[in-house]
Amino acid sequence: MTILRGQTNYTVGNNDYNSPTFRKLLDSLQQQSWELELIISGFAIFGLFTAYEPLRIEMINAQNEDQIYRFVVYFILNIACSILLFNLLLHVVLRGLWIGALGLRYVSGDIEFERLRYSERFTKYLKKRIISFDRYIANLENYCSVLFAISFLLIFYVLAMTMIILSIILVANYILESDVLPEAAASIIGGILILFIIFGMFLTFIDFITQGWLKKKKWVSRIYFPIYWVFSFLTLSFLYRPLVYNFLDNRFGKKLTLLLTPIYIAILMLTSLEYRQSNYLDKEQRSSSMFAKKDNYWDMMTEEGDFPGRMVIPSKVISQPYLQVFVPFSENLENRVFAFNDSLTPKEDRRGLSSSIKINSNWSDEITSLRQKDSIRKKYLKTFNEMYSFRIDTLDMDEDFIITTAMNDILGFETYLKISQLKEGKHLIRLRRKRKEKDSIVTVSDAILPFWYFKN
């Protein structure tokens, strides 16, 4: 199939990069790339704005439930989304300015400094700094094209950092804590691999910020090459390497890259700023006898990004003769259960990332039957009930929890306390937990909430 574009005649599927026809095609597309840039930027910005809030909510949810793997994934996605949004919005603004400059050039042509009738000093200065309007348009075009390309390159850099962090976690989980390898061999192999990854990460970072200094020195390059080769696969740099070196051999690309780095740091600093209204009061403190935080009351958690604290009750004001109490589940909570009753600790921890595809449901799982699972769950719940109890003011209460799912399908433990004997007015409920310390058991307060009880 042959397609005609102006004076260029080329065949679809003929992508020989050495042929003059293919080069003419690329030159033609290069001149019209701004249209594609604006279309892609528009769709990408719309999609990123749509995805940003759900990603942030999932990140907060993973942090709230102590799910480190999910948190890392959503944290990286959140960073990538923020970088793309900033770069693409800046790209659209600069492209708009470029289009406006082209329209103005069509109407007014180049700048005629003599017609401005400025003094000789100002005329010489402006001619030296501006030179010509066409040069200004060309610079805008360069900034827009390079910024659009670097936006997606930065996502690959974020992905590279993620892959390195995941490599360290995988070595720690599957080699250092391996049950297959002998303990001494696992420690030696795992230690060597982690040191290699950290050392290689440091050298790769030095080479990146110096824009290839380690590749220029003959004796250093010999040591660095095998590390570079391994990290090219570890960081997936073979996917975007041509983009990187195309930036490095271009002075304008280097300049823009160095310019964006302090801008990102400045944005990070600006977004971390907050106005302090009081010397002593802080709305981020935990609930106590003097403060009631919204994440401890169901009726106050009205926004999608609200997640429960360590203990949740229906409202600050209770009018029923009973009090519903919910304690959300987290991995840290399960660790406390294992510490209190070590017989529940599994030989192989099955928490973490797993596939929903099951080839054999009994693989590496000692708990094979429903009866065994129910028995373990009963023992788990019994241990939890032994650990946790309540105190309202000076009155001790000990009601049995059940496992349930609450609002937004949050897993946790729920119970109901009889409070009809309480006087009307303000009360404090404490969630108390037993824990082992050496040869003794101590009781600590995990959460303290104020509430008011008024009978109907």
DRENFI-508718 format. One record per residue: x, y, z negated of N, C-alpha, C, O, CB in turn. Coordinates in steps of 0.05 Angstrom, whole numbers, plus 5000, padded with zeros to 4 digits. Glycine has a CB too. Example, Ala and Ser with C-alpha at 12.3 -4.5 7.8 and 13.67 -1.06 7.14 Angstrom:
<nodes>
526448864844524649104844526449344844528549344831522649114819;525749554858527349794857525850014843526850234839528249884886;
</nodes>
This chain:
<nodes>
501749765000500050005000501850255000503650274984498150004975;501350435018502950675021501350925013499050945021504050705049;502551104998501151344988502751584998505251584996500851344957;501351795007502652045015502252254994499952304986501552135043;504352384985504152614967505852834978508352834976505152534938;504653034991506153245004507853125026506753015045508053394983;510453155024512353045043513452775035515152665048514553245049;512552685011513752435000512052195008509652195003513952454970;513351995020511951745028513251525013515551465015512251695059;511551384996512751174980510750944978508350984983513551274951;511750714971510050464969509750394940511650384925511350234985;507250334932506750254904508149984899507949794915503650224899;509549964877510949724870513949744877515549584868509749484884;514649944894517449984901518650174880518550414883517650104930;519850054859521050214838524050194836525150184814519750134811;525350174859528250174860529250444853529050634869529250084889;530450474829531150734819533450864835534051094832531950714790;534850704852537050814868536050924895537551064908539150604873;533550864902532650944928531951244928530851344908530250784937;532451394950531751674951528751724949527951934937532751794978;527151534959524251574957523351574928521651734921522851344973;524351384913523551374884524451624869523051724852524751114871;526851724876527751964862526052204870525552384853530752014870;525252224895523452434903520752424888519652624880522952424934;519852174885517352134870517652234841515852374831516551834870;519852164828520352254801520552554799519552684781522852124789;521952674819522152974819519353104822518853304809523953064842;517652974839514953084843513353064817511953244809513552934866;513452824805512052784780513052964757511553064741512152494771;515653014758516953184738515753464738515453594718519953184742;515253564763514253834766511353854756510454064748514353914795;509853624756507053624749506653494721504353454713505353474769;508753444706508453304681506953454660505953334641511253224670;506853724662505553884642502653814639501453834618505954174647;501353744662498553664662498153414645496353394628497453624690;499853214650499752964634500353014605499052904587501752754646;502253194599502953254572500553364557499953284534505253454571;499053554569496753684556494553484552493153484532495853924573;494053314572491953104569492552914546490852864529491552954596;495052814546495852624525495852764498494852644478498652504531;496853004496496853154471494053194460493553164437498253424474;492153264478489453314469488153064458486953074436487753414493;488352834472487252584462488652494436487352404418487452364483;491352524436492852444412492152604388491852494366495852464418;491852874391491153044368488452974357488052954333491253344376;486552924375483852854367483952584351482752564330481952824391;485352384362485552124349487052144322486252014303487051934367;489152304321490652334296489052474274489152394251493252484302;487552684281485852814262483752624251483052634228484553064274;482752454269480752254261481952044242480651954223479452114285;484351964248485651744232486951834207487451674189487651604250;487652094205489352194182487952134155489252024137489852494186;485452214152484152184126483751894118484251824095481452324127;482851714137482651424129485351314121485451144103481551274152;487551394135490151294128490951384100492151234084492251384148;490351644094491051754067489451604045490551544024490452054066;486951554051485251414031486251124026486351034003482351404040;486950984048488050714045490650714030491250534014488450584072;492350924034494850944020494350983990495650853973496551184031;492451153983491851203955490650953942491250893919489851443952;488950813957487750563947489850353942489750223921485750463968;491750323960493950133956495650203932496450023916495750113981;496150463928497750553905496150503879497250423859498350853907;493550553880491850513857491750223848491550163824489050613863;491850043868491649753862494349623860494549373858490049613884;496549783860499349683857500049493879501649303874499649553830;499049533903499749353926501949493942501449653959497249303944;504449413935506749553945507049533976507849723989509249453932;506349293987506649244015504749424031505449564050506248954022;502149424022500149594035500849884033500550044051497449534023;501849964009502550244005504750324024504650544035503450283976;506850164027509150234045508150264073508850454087511350014043;506450074082505450084110503850334115504250474134503649834115;501950394097500250634101501850894096501151094108497850624082;503850884079505551114074507051184099507251424107507451074051;508250984113509651024137507851124159508551304175511150764146;505451004161503451094181502651384176502251534195501050914181;502351454151501651734144503851924152503252144162501151754113;506351854147508552024155508652054186508952274196511251914145;508351834200508451834229506152014240506552164259508251554241;503751984228501452144236501952434232501352604249498952054221;503152514209503752794203505752914222505453134232504752824174;507852754228509952854247508752894275509253104287512252644249;507252704284505952734310504052964312504053124331504552474318;502453004291500553224291501953494292501253664308498853214265;504053524276505553784276506853834303506554044315507653784254;508153634314509653664340507653714363508153884379511353424345;505553564364503653584386502153854385501553974405501753354387;501353944361500054204358501954424367501154614380499154244329;504554404358506454604367506854594397507154794410509154554353;506854344408507154314438504754444452505254584473507254014445;502354404442499954524456500154834454499454964474497354424443;501054944432501255234429503355334449502755534463502055314400;505655204450507755294469506855264498507555434515510355144464;505455044504504455004531502455224538502455324561503154724535;500755294519498855514524500255774529499455924547496955544500;502355824514503956064518505356054546505456264559506156094496;506255824554507555784580505555844603506255974622508755504583;503155734600501055774620500356074622499956184643498555604615;500156194598499556484597501756644610501156844624499156574569;504256564606506456704618506456674649507056864663509156604607;505756434659505556394688503356574700503656694721504956104694;501056594686498856764695499757054696499057204714496456724678;501157144675502157414674504157474696504157684708503357474647;505857274702507857304724506457344750507357494767509757064725;504257194755502757214780501657504783501457604805500457014780;500757624761499557894762501758104763501558304778497757934738;503758074746505658294741508458254752510058434753505858354712;509058004760511757944770513857954747513157894724512558144791;516358024754518458024734518358294718516858474725521257994748;519958304697520058544680521758764694524058714702521258484652;520658994697522059224709522859414687521259594679520359364732;525259384676526059534653526159834658525760004640528859444644;526859904684527060194690524360334687524360574680528160224718;522260194693519560324692518660374663516860534658517560154706;519960234644519260284616520360544605519360654586520360054599;522460654619523660914612524660924583524361124569521561134617;525860704574527160694548529860834550530860884572527360404537;531060894527533761004527535760794537535160554537534561094498;538060884545540060704556540860484537541360254545542560864565;541060554511541860364491539860134489540659894489542060494463;537260194488535159984487534959834513534559594513532460114480;535259964535535059834561537259624564536759404573535260034584;539759694557541959504559541559264540542059034547544659644552;540559334515540159114495537958924505538358674503539359234468;535759024515533558854524534358694549533558464551531059024530;535758814567536758664591538558434583538558224595538158854610;540158494563542058284553540658054539541457824543544158404535;538558114523537257914508535057764524534757524522535958034483;533557914540531357794555532357684582531457474591529057984559;534157834595535257784622533057804643533057984660536557504623;531157604643528957614662526557464651526757294634529757504690;524157524662521657394653521757094663520656924649519257534665;522857044686523056774696524756594678524156364674524256774725;526856714667528556564648526956494623527156274612531056724640;525256674614523556624591521656394596521256224579521956874583;520456394620518556174628520055914629519055704621517256234655;522455914640524055664642524755564615524655314611526655724658;525455734596526055644569523655524555523855324542527155884552;521255654559518855544548518255264559517455084545516455724554;518655234585518254974598520154764586519354534581518854994629;522654834581524554654570523754574541523854334534527354774569;522954774525522154714498519754524497519654334482521454974483;517754574515515354414515516054124523515053934510513354534535;517554084544518153814554519853654533519253424528519753834580;521853794522523553654502521953594476522253374465526053824495;520353784468518753744443516753514447516353354428517254004436;515553494470513653274475515053004474514052814462512253304503;517452984486518952734486519852664458519752434449521252754505;520852864443522052814417519852744396520452614376523553064407;517352824401515152754383514952454380514652354358512552874393;515052314403514652024402517351884394517251664383513751924429;519552014400522151904391522351894361523351704349524452064403;521252104348521352114318519751894306520451794284520252384309;517651804319516051574309517751324309517551164291513451534326;519351294330521151064331523251074308524050874297522551044358;524151324302525951354279524651264253525951134236526951644277;522151344249520651264225520350964225520650834204517851394224;519750844248519550554250522250414243522250204230518650464278;524450534252527050424246527650414216528650224206529250584261;526950634203527250644173525550434160526450304141526550924163;523150394170521350194158522449914162522349754143518550214171;523549864185524649594190527049534172527349304163525549574220;528649734166530949694148529949634120531049454106532749944148;527949794110526849744083525649474082525949324062524749964077;524149394102522849124103524948904103524548694091520949094127;527248954117529348754117530548704090530948474082531648844137;530948924074531948894047529948744030530648564014532549174035;527348804033525248674017525048374024524848204007522448804022;525248314050525148034059527547864049527247644040525048014090;529847994049532247854039531947804009532547583999534848014044;530948003994530547973965528447753959528847593941529648233953;526247743975524147553969524747273978524047083964521547653982;525947244002526146984014528946854012529346624018525446994042;530947014002533646903998534446923969535146723957535647044016;534447163958535147193929533347043911534246923891535247493922;530747033917528846893900527846633913525646533907526447073894;529546523930528846273945528846033926530646013909530646233968;526945853930526845603915528245373930528745163920523945523908;528845433956530045223973533045223969534245003966529345274003;534345453969537245473966538045443937536545523919538345733978;540445333932541445343904541745623894542245813910544145193902;541545663868541545933857544046093863543946323870541145923827;546345953861548946083866549146163896549946383902551345903859;548345983914548546033943546546263950547246433966547845783959;544146253938542146463944543246733935542846933949539546403930;544546743912545547003902547847103920547947343926546646963873;549646923928551947013945550947103973551647323982553946783948;549346933986548346994013546647244013546947424029546846754025;544747253994542947483992544447743985543847953997540847433971;546347723967547947963960549548063983549648303988549847893937;550847883999552347964022550548094043551348304055553847714035;548247974048546348084068545348364060545248544077544047904072;544648394035543648664025545848874027545349094035542548643996;548348794019550548984021551149054050551749284056553148864008;550948854068551348914096549249104107549849294122551348644113;546749064099544549234109544949524098544549714113541749124100;545549544073545949814061548349954073548150194080546249794030;550549804076553049924088552450004117553250214126555349724086;551149824132550549874160548550114163548850274181549349634173;546650134144544750354145546150614140545550814153542550314123;548150614122549650854116551250944140551351174148551550814092;552650754153554350814177552550914200553251104214555950574186;550250774204548350854225547351144221547051294240546050664227;546851204196545851474189548051684195547551894205544951494160;550551614187552751804192553151844222553552074231555451694180;552951624237553251644266550951804278551351954298553351364279;548551784266546251934277546552234272546152394290543651834264;547252314247547352604241549752734254549752974259547352644210;551852574259554252694273554052664303555852734318556852554263;551752554312551152524341553352364355554252444376550852794354;553952134343555751934356558651964350560351864365555451964385;559452084327562252114320563651844317565951814325562552274294;562251644305563551384301564051234327565751064328561751214283;562651304348563051174374565451304389566451194408560551194391;566251544380568351694394571151614385573051614401567951984391;571451534360574151464349574751174355573150994347574151524318;576951124368577650854378577650644356576450434358580250864392;579150704334579550494313576950464297576350244287581850574294;575450684293572850664279570750514295569150364285571850944271;570750564322568750444339568950144340566950004343569050554367;571450034336571749744336570449624312569249404314574749674336;570549754289569249654265566149704267564649534258570349794240;565449924278562650004279561049854300558649814296562350304284;562349764321560849634343559149394335556749394341562749554365;560249194320558548974312556149054294553948944296560148764297;556649254277554449364260552349494278549949464274555549564239;553349654298551549784316549849584332547449624336553149964336;551149364340549749154356547549024339545348984349551748944366;548148954314546148834297543849024291541548954293547348734270;544549274285542449474278540849564302538649674299543749714265;541849524326540249584350537849404352535749484362541949564375;538049154342535748974340534149024315531649004315536748684342;535549074293534249104267532449354267530249354256536249134245;533349564281531749814282530149844308528850044312533650054279;530249634324528749634350529649864368528149964385525749654345;532249954365533150184381533450114411533650304427535850274370;533549854418533749784446531249874461531249884486534149484449;529049934447526550024460526650324468525450404487524149984441;528250484453528250764458531050884461531451124461526850904435;533050714465535850804467536250994490537651194486537650564470;535050954514535451144536534551424529535851624536533951054561;532351444514531451714505533451844487533952084490528751684490;534651694468536551804449538951924464539752154459537451594429;540151764482542551854495541952074516543652234522543951624509;539552084526538752294544538652564528539252774539536152234558;537752544503537852784486540652874479541353104480536252734460;542352674473545052734464546852854486548653004480546352484453;546252784511547952894533546853154544547853264563548252694556;544753254530543553504538543753714516542853664494540553464546;545053934522545554134501542954244490542754294466547254364513;540954284508538454394499536954194480535754284460536654454523;537153934487535853734469537153724442535753704422536053454482;539853744441541253754415540353994399539953974375544353764420;540154224412539454474399536754454386536354534363539554704419;534754344401532054314391531954114368530454164348530154234413;533453894370533453694349534553814323533353774302535153454357;536653964325537854094301535954304290535954354266540554214308;534354434307532554644298530154524284529154644264531554804323;529254284293526854164280527454054253525654054236525853944298;529953974247530553854221530054044198528653974179533553764221;531154294198530454474176527554554176526454614154532154734179;526154554199523354614199521754394184519954464168522254634228;522454144188521153924174521653944144519853904127522053654184;524154014136524754044108523154274096522154254073527854094104;522954494111521454724101518454654097517254734078521754964120;517354504116514554424114514154244090512154274076513654284140;516054064086515853884063515954034037514353984018518153674063;517654244036517754404012515254574008514254593985520254594013;514154674030511754844028509354674019507654764003511154974055;509054434030506854264023506954163994504954073982506654024042;509354173982509654083954509054303934508854253910512453973950;508754553945508254773927505354773917503554693932508755043941;504954843892502354863881502255093860504255143848501454593868;499955213857499755433839498955333811496855203808497655643849;500455403791499955323764498255543750499055773748502555283748;495755463742493955653730494355703701493655913690491155563735;495455503687495755523658498455423649499755263662493455363644;499355533626501855433614501555163601503555023598502755633594;499155093594498754843578496754653590496954413585497854923550;494754753605492654573615493454463643494654613659490054723617;492754213647493454073672491153893679490453713663496153923670;490053913703487853753711488653473720486853303725486253883734;491253413721492153143729492752963705493652743708494553163746;492253063680492852893657490852673653488652683665493053073632;491552473637489652253632487452333614487652533599491152013619;485252183615483052233596483952173568485551993562480552053603;482952343549483652323521481352433504479152483514486352463515;481952473479479852593461479252883469477152983461480752573432;481153013484480753293492480253333521479553553530483153443484;480553123538480353153567478852913579479352683571483253173580;477152983598475552773612476152793642475452983655472452803607;477552583653478252583681476152443697474952253688481052453685;475652543721473452453738473652153746471652023750473252623763;476152043747476451773756475751563734476051323738479251723765;474751663711473751483690470751483688469651353669475051563664;469351623706466451633705465351583733465951733752465451913694;463651383736462551303762461151533776461451583800460751063760;459451683761457851893774459452133783458352303797455651973755;461952153775463652373783465352303808466552483820465452463761;465552043814467151963837465351963862464351753871468351673832;465052203873463152243895464552253922463252213943461652503891;467152303922468652323948469752043956470151873939470952523945;470252023982471151763992473951683981474551443979471251774023;475551883975478251823966478551793936480751783925480152043975;476251783922476351743892476451453885474951293895473851873879;478351383868478651103859478751093829479651283816481250983871;477750873817477550863788480150863773482150763784475950613780;480150963749482450963731482650693716481550493725482451193711;483950693693484350443679481750333667481450093663486350473657;479850513661477250423650475150623660475650863662477350413619;472850523668470750683679468050623666467350393661470450643710;466650843659463950813648462050973666462951133682463750923618;459350933664457551053683457651353684457451473705454750963677;457751483660457551783659458651883633459251733614454651873663;459052143631459852263606457552253585457952233561460652553610;455052273596452752263578451252003582450451933604450752503584;451051853560449751583560447051603545447051703522451551363548;444951523557442251533544441151253539439051223526440351693560;442451043550441550773546442750653520444750753510442250593570;441450443509442550323484444950143490445850003472440450163470;445950143514448249973521450150143538449350343550447449713536;452750063539454750203554456150013573457449823564456850343535;455950063599457349903619460249993620460850233622455949933647;462049803620464949863621466149683643465749443645466349803594;467749813660469049683683472049733681472949963678467949773710;473649513683476549533684477549433711477349193716477849373660;478549613728479449523755481849343754483649373737480049763772;481949153773484148963774486549093789486149253806483248703789;488949013781491349093795493448883791493248713773492449373785;495548883807497748693804499148723778499948523766499748713827;499448963768500749003742499048883719500148773700501049303736;496348893722494648773702495048473702495248353680491648833708;495348353725495848063727498547993715498847783702495647963756;500548163719503148113706502948113676504347963662505248323716;501248293665500848293636499448043626500147943605499148543628;497647943642496247683635498347463634498347293616493947623655;500047443655502147243656504147263632504947063621503747263682;504747513624506547553602505247463575506647373557507347853600;502647503573501247423549500847123547501047003526498547573547;500347003570499846713572501546603594500646593617496846633575;504046523589505846433610505046173623506146103644508646413599;503146023612502245783625500745843650500345663667500545613605;499746083653498346163678500146243700499346253723496446393672;502746293694504646383714505046153735505945943727507246463701;504446203761504845993781507845943787509446123784503346063807;508445703796511145643804511945813828514245893831511545343809;510045853846510546013870508446243871506046183872510445843896;509346483870507546713870506346743898507746793917509046973861;503646723899502346733925501347013932499947053952500046533926;502047203916501247483922502947603944505147503949501447653896;501847813957503247943978501947894005499647814006506147843980;503347954027502247934053501847634061503547474055504048064074;499647574073499147304083497247324107495847514111497847134060;497247104122495547104146492846974139492746794122496946944169;490747064152488046954148487746684163485846544159485947144156;489746624181489646374196490846154178493146174171491246394223;489245954172490145734155490345474170488245374179488145704131;492745384174493145124187492544894168491244694176496045094198;493444924144492944724123492444864097494344994086495244514121;490044854086489445014062490944924038491145074018486445004057;492044674038493344564015496444604016497844513999492744274011;497344734037500244764041501544934019500645164014500944894068;503544824006505044963984503245073963503845283951506745183995;501044943957499145043937498444803919497144613928496545163951;499244813894498744593876495744573868494844363859500444623851;494344803870491544803863489944733888489544903905490645083851;489044483890487944383915484944363914483644383936489144113921;483644323892480744283891479344523879480544683865480144023875;476744543885475144763874474944733844474844943830472244753886;474844493833474744453804477244563791477144683770474344153797;479544513803482044613792482144913792482945043773484544503808;481145033815481145323817479245453796479945653784480345413845;476945333793475045423773476145403744475745583728472345273774;477645183739478845143713480945363707481045463685480044863711;482645423728484645623724483445903720484346053704486545633749;481345953736479946213733478746253705478846473694477746243755;477546033695476446053668478546103647478246263629474945783661;480845973650483146013632484146303635484846433615485345813638;484246403660485146673665483246873651484247053638485246723696;480646843655478647023643478747003613478347213599475846963654;479046763602479246733573481646883562481447013541479446433565;483946863576486247013567485847313568486647463550488746933584;484447403589483947693592482147783569482648003558482547743619;480147623562478347703540479747693513479047843495475947513539;481747523510483347513485485047773483485547873461485147263484;485947863506487748093507486248363502487248533487489248113533;483948383513482548653514480148663495478648463492481648713542;479948883481477648933464477149243463478549393477478148823435;475149323448474349603447474249713418473849563399471649653461;474549963416474050103391472650373398473650533412476650163375;470150403388468650653391468850793364467650713345465650603400;470251023364470851173340472350983321474650923327468251283326;471150893299472550703281471350423282472150253267472450813253;469350383300467950133302469249953323469350023346464950183309;470249713314471449523332469249363346467349273334473449333317;469649313372467749153388469348963406471449033416465949343406;468248733409469648533426467548383442466448183433471248333408;467048473466465048353484466548213507468648303516463048563495;465347993517466547843538466247973565464048073572465347563539;468447983580468348083607467647863627467947623621471148203615;466547943650466347763673467747893696468248133697463247713680;468447723716469747833740467547923760465647783764471547613753;467948153772465848263789467148443810469548503809463648403773;465548533829466348743847464548983843462048953842466248643877;465749223841464149463835463849623861464149523883465549633813;463349883858463050063880465450053899467750033889462550353870;464950073925467050063945468449793945470749763954469150283941;467049583935468049303935470749283920472549133928468449213964;470949423898473449413882473249183862471249163847473849683867;475249013862475248783843476048873815477749043812477248573853;474748753795475348823768473848663748472648453754474849113763;473848753723472548613701470448803688470949043685474648533679;468148683682465948843673464648723648464548483645463748873695;463748903630462248813606460349033597460549263607464248743583;458548963579456649163568456749163538456648953525453749093578;457049393526457249433497454649533486453449723497459549613490;453749413464451349513450452149763433453849743416450149293432;450749983439451450233425449050363411449150603404452650433445;446850213408444450323397444850413368443350583358442150123398;446850293354447350363326448950623323449350723301448850143312;449950733345451550983344449851223339447451233347453151013370;450951423325449551673321449651833347451551803363450751833298;447752013351447752183374450052383372450652493351445052323377;451252443396453452633397455852523411455652323426454152723369;458152643406460552573420461852323407461852303382462552803420;462952143424464351913414466851863432467051963454462551663414;468751713421471151633436471151323438470951183418473651733422;471451223463471750943467474650883475475751023493469750833489;475850693462478650613468478650333479477450153468480450633443;480150293501480650033512483249933499485350053504480850033544;483149723483485449633469486449363481484849203490484749593439;489049343481490349103493492448983475494149123464491549173520;492348723473494348573457496648503476496248423499493248323444;499148523466501448443481503548313463503548373439502648683496;505148143474507148013459509748173458510648273479507747733470;510848203434513448333431515148153413514748143388513148613419;517048013426518647813412516947603400515647453415520447953390;516847573373515247363361512647463349511247313335516847233339;511847703356509447813344507547923367508447953390510048043324;505047973359503148083378502248353367501448383344500647893381;502548553384501748823377499448913394498948803416504149023380;497949113384495649223399496149513406496949673389492949193382;495749573431496149843441493549943455491849783463498549853461;493350203457490950323471491750373500493550523506490050583457;490250253518490750283547489250533558490250663577489850043562;486950593547485450823557483650933535482650783518483750743582;483251193535481451333516479651513531480551693546483151493494;476951473528475051643542473051763523472051633504473551473563;472452023526470352143511467652103525467552103550470852443506;465452073510462852073521460852163500461452173476462051783531;458452243509456352333491453952143492453052073514455452623498;452952073469450651883468448252033458448252143436451251633451;446052033474443552153466441351963473441051893497443152433479;439751883454437651683459435451813475434952053473436551573432;434151643491431751733506429551813488427351893497430851523526;
</nodes>
